[in-house]
């Protein structure tokens, strides 16, 4: 049984048994939090629900009192399904760094569509990849009484204590696209390692041996770490050595928080210089694996400026892509099934709202699509 529901039902039982009578004052949120060993968020949720049902009345600065209203559904028992309880708000939140046509837009549309099927409205907060904005968004939406959150965590090493607090309180929560080590929350993502192995195997089968790996800093981002591991495994499976000089791991342009930076042009130009220098230093490279479309697009541009032919001289593979004017994908890429990821995230969230709190990790399949860069 989820914790706010236990508090809700215990108060009802106290009223039924006569231990609490009309006009009696309930213990404070702080006292109830200490009694049930939960946060005040959980206690507040239970009391708000009791007030919504007119079982208690809440007065700012004075406390909560048993009301003269009748308790609905007198046959309600502690083992009853949580579906018997009304939702607090009819709202769920989506906290996302950002989204675009390349990745994210289909996901957001599907999440909104599936929430509507469950009679929920969706509230969206963009963090632009800033950990502090993510923290503000979490606290803001939880304080507003939303019934659950879907979160695409910001990139970085930050250990978000607000996320951990929600998990400990069994607040309905699903992490989307990636997970955070040490936080036992439900998540939906693709198998980044498997996807990368498939992409690198494809390049190796085409005869490429001098392969580069270009990414942002890992900084605890599970998806990037898994893609790098997949790169190594693909070579190991073919009994081939990996050249450690062919790794460029500090591209900043594709980190969401830098999209809105005041010096975004400077960051992009600095990355272009890094890539150009990296390629000139390693002229043996014939294929480049990029962990995202933004980096792949920059690599493509740098190669063009150097007078290199794609795919004749260089092959490029990445995650996600846009289509060219003729409708074909520009890059050979791993296409994440955004709509399926969004759908699974909503299903997991609704199960938690209905009392199923065991963390579940759902892997969504992906597609490998041949484009014009190989």
Residue pairs with C-beta under 8 A, 6 or more apart in sequence:
1 78
1 82
1 355
2 82
2 170
2 355
2 357
3 36
3 38
3 42
3 169
3 170
4 38
4 42
4 43
4 45
4 46
4 49
5 46
5 82
5 85
5 355
6 36
7 32
7 36
7 38
7 42
7 43
7 46
7 47
8 46
8 49
8 50
8 85
9 76
9 78
11 20
11 26
11 46
11 50
11 55
11 56
12 50
12 55
12 71
12 76
13 78
14 20
15 21
15 55
15 66
15 71
16 71
16 74
20 26
20 66
21 66
22 66
22 67
22 68
23 65
23 66
24 65
24 66
25 63
25 64
25 65
26 32
26 47
26 56
26 63
26 64
26 65
26 66
27 35
28 63
29 40
29 43
29 44
29 47
30 40
32 43
32 46
32 47
33 39
33 40
33 42
33 43
36 42
36 43
38 169
39 165
39 168
39 169
41 142
41 165
41 169
41 171
42 169
42 170
42 171
45 88
45 145
47 56
47 58
47 64
48 58
48 88
48 145
49 85
49 86
49 88
50 56
50 64
51 57
51 58
51 64
52 86
52 88
53 69
53 71
53 72
53 86
54 67
54 69
55 66
55 67
55 69
55 71
55 72
56 64
56 65
56 66
56 67
57 64
57 65
57 67
58 64
58 65
59 65
73 84
76 84
81 354
81 355
82 353
82 354
82 355
83 354
87 120
87 147
87 353
88 145
88 146
88 147
89 144
89 145
89 146
89 147
90 119
90 120
90 121
90 147
91 120
91 121
91 122
91 123
91 144
91 145
91 146
91 147
92 115
92 120
92 121
92 122
92 123
92 146
92 147
92 148
92 149
92 150
92 172
92 349
92 353
93 122
93 123
93 124
93 125
93 137
93 141
93 146
93 148
93 149
93 150
94 108
94 111
94 122
94 123
94 124
94 125
94 149
94 150
94 151
95 125
95 127
95 134
95 137
95 138
95 141
95 149
95 150
95 151
95 152
96 104
96 108
96 124
96 125
96 126
96 127
96 151
96 152
97 126
97 127
97 128
97 129
97 152
97 154
97 155
97 256
97 257
98 104
98 126
98 128
98 129
98 256
98 259
99 105
99 107
99 108
101 322
102 293
102 294
102 320
102 321
102 322
103 292
103 293
103 319
103 320
103 336
103 338
104 338
105 338
106 338
106 339
106 342
107 176
107 338
107 339
107 341
107 342
108 124
108 342
109 339
109 342
110 338
110 339
110 340
110 341
110 342
110 343
110 346
111 122
111 150
111 342
111 343
111 345
111 346
112 122
114 342
114 343
114 346
114 347
115 121
115 122
115 346
116 122
118 346
118 350
120 147
123 141
123 146
125 137
125 140
125 141
126 133
127 133
127 134
127 137
127 154
127 256
128 256
128 257
128 259
128 260
129 154
129 155
129 156
129 255
129 256
129 257
129 258
129 259
130 154
130 257
131 154
131 156
131 158
131 160
133 154
134 151
134 153
134 154
134 160
134 162
135 160
135 162
138 149
138 151
138 160
138 162
138 163
138 166
139 162
141 149
142 149
142 166
142 171
147 172
147 353
148 171
148 172
148 173
148 174
148 349
148 352
148 353
149 166
149 171
149 172
149 173
149 174
149 349
150 173
150 174
150 176
150 345
150 346
150 349
151 163
151 173
151 174
151 175
151 176
152 175
152 176
152 177
152 178
153 160
153 163
153 175
153 178
153 179
153 180
154 256
154 257
155 216
155 219
155 221
155 255
155 256
155 257
156 219
156 220
156 221
157 219
157 220
158 220
159 180
159 182
160 180
160 183
163 173
163 175
163 180
163 183
163 185
164 182
164 183
166 173
166 185
167 173
167 183
167 184
167 185
170 352
170 357
172 349
172 352
172 353
173 185
173 186
173 349
173 352
174 185
174 186
174 187
174 188
174 345
174 348
174 349
174 352
175 183
175 185
175 186
175 187
175 188
176 187
176 188
176 189
176 341
176 342
176 345
177 188
177 189
177 223
177 341
178 187
178 189
178 221
178 222
178 223
179 185
179 187
179 189
179 222
179 361
180 220
180 222
181 220
181 222
184 359
185 359
186 348
186 352
186 359
186 360
186 361
186 362
187 359
187 361
187 362
188 341
188 344
188 345
188 348
188 361
188 362
188 364
189 222
189 223
189 341
189 361
189 362
189 363
189 364
190 334
190 336
190 337
190 341
190 363
190 364
190 365
190 366
191 226
191 363
191 366
192 222
192 223
192 226
192 227
192 230
193 226
193 227
193 229
193 230
193 233
194 230
195 227
195 230
195 319
195 334
195 366
195 368
196 226
196 227
196 228
196 229
196 230
196 231
196 234
196 289
196 334
197 230
197 233
197 234
197 237
198 334
198 368
199 234
199 289
199 317
199 332
199 334
199 368
200 211
200 230
200 231
200 234
200 235
200 289
200 317
201 234
201 237
201 238
202 317
202 332
202 368
202 374
203 211
203 287
203 289
203 315
203 317
203 374
204 211
204 234
204 235
204 238
204 240
206 287
206 315
206 374
208 286
208 287
208 315
209 240
209 286
210 243
210 246
210 282
210 284
210 285
210 286
210 287
211 231
211 246
211 285
211 286
211 287
211 288
211 289
212 246
212 247
212 248
212 278
212 282
212 285
212 287
212 288
212 289
213 228
213 231
213 246
213 247
213 248
213 249
213 289
213 291
214 247
214 248
214 249
214 251
214 275
214 278
214 288
214 289
214 290
214 291
214 295
214 299
215 224
215 227
215 228
215 248
215 249
215 251
215 290
215 291
215 292
215 295
216 224
216 249
216 250
216 251
216 252
216 254
216 255
216 291
216 292
216 295
217 249
217 250
217 252
218 224
218 225
218 228
218 249
223 291
224 291
227 291
227 319
228 247
228 249
231 242
231 289
232 242
235 241
235 242
245 281
245 282
246 282
246 285
248 274
248 275
248 278
250 274
251 271
251 274
251 275
251 295
251 298
252 258
252 267
252 270
252 271
253 267
253 268
253 271
253 294
253 295
253 298
254 291
254 292
254 294
254 295
258 264
258 267
261 267
268 298
271 298
272 298
272 301
272 302
275 298
275 299
275 302
276 302
276 305
276 306
279 285
279 302
279 303
279 306
285 314
286 313
286 314
286 315
287 314
287 315
287 316
287 317
287 374
288 296
288 299
288 314
288 315
288 316
288 317
289 317
289 318
290 296
290 299
290 316
290 317
290 318
290 319
291 318
291 319
292 318
292 319
292 320
293 318
293 319
293 320
293 321
293 322
293 331
293 333
295 318
296 316
296 317
296 318
296 321
296 331
296 333
296 373
299 316
300 310
300 316
300 330
300 331
300 373
303 310
303 313
303 314
303 316
304 310
308 314
310 316
310 372
310 373
311 372
311 373
311 374
315 332
315 373
315 374
316 331
316 332
316 373
316 374
317 331
317 332
317 333
317 334
317 373
317 374
318 331
318 332
318 333
318 334
319 333
319 334
319 336
320 333
320 334
320 335
320 336
321 329
321 330
321 331
321 333
321 335
321 369
321 371
322 329
322 330
323 329
323 330
324 330
324 372
328 371
328 372
329 369
329 370
329 371
329 372
330 371
330 372
330 373
331 371
331 372
331 373
332 368
332 369
332 370
332 371
332 372
332 373
332 374
333 368
333 369
333 371
334 366
334 367
334 368
334 369
335 366
335 367
335 368
335 369
336 364
336 366
337 364
337 365
337 366
337 367
340 364
340 365
341 364
344 362
344 364
348 360
348 362
